[in-house]
């Protein structure tokens, strides 16, 4: 009985450590999935304001469609 216990205990301990590390890895992957989605949404690029006006996304009506031209002197 002692020999069997001496052989089985180290195997069980190693398997428990592998399962523990696997569960930590799965938890970190799940956390990364949530955090990466938030990062992508917060770092997303909005369309330029001219494209937004064409799409009807602009809320400012006083924004000129192009900058005013300068009058030439001379």
N, C-alpha and C positions, 0 to 999 in steps of 0.2 A: 504494500500500500504506500509506503514512503517513497519508493522509487517512482511509482506512477504519479504521485503528487509532485515530486521534484521535477518531473518532465512536463506535466500539464500546467503548473502554475506559471512558469515563464511564458509559455505559449499564450495563455489566457491574458496575462498582463500586456504582452505585445499586441494582441488583438484588440484589447480595450483601448490602448493608446492610439492605434490606427483608427478605430471607430471614433474616438474623441477628436482626433485631428480632422477626420472627414466631416464631422458635424460642424466644427469651427469653420472649415472651408466653405461648406454649404451656406452657413449663416453669413459669412463675409461676401459670398457671391450674391446673395439676396439683398444685402445692404448696398452693394455696389450697383445693382440693377436700379434700385430706388434713387440713389444719389446721382447716378449718371443721367437718368431721365430728367431730374431737376436741373442738372448742370446744362444739359442740351437745351432745355426750354428757356432757361435764364440767359444763355449765351446766344440764342437764336438771333438771326439778322432780320430786321424789319425791312420792308421795301423802301426805296428812296421816296421822298415826299412827292416827287412828280409822278412816279408810278402809282403811288397811293392815291393821288388826285384822279388819275385816269380810271382807277378801279373804284373810285367813290369812297375811299377810306379816309380821306382827309376831313377833319372837322373844321379847319380854318378856311373861311371863304375869302379872307383879305390877303392871302398869300399870292403874290404874282406868279404867273406861269413861267416867266423868265426874268432875269434881272434887268433893270432899266438900262438902256444904252446911254453912253455918254455923248453929249453933243461936241462935235469937233469945232475947234476955234481956229480961225486962220484964214 
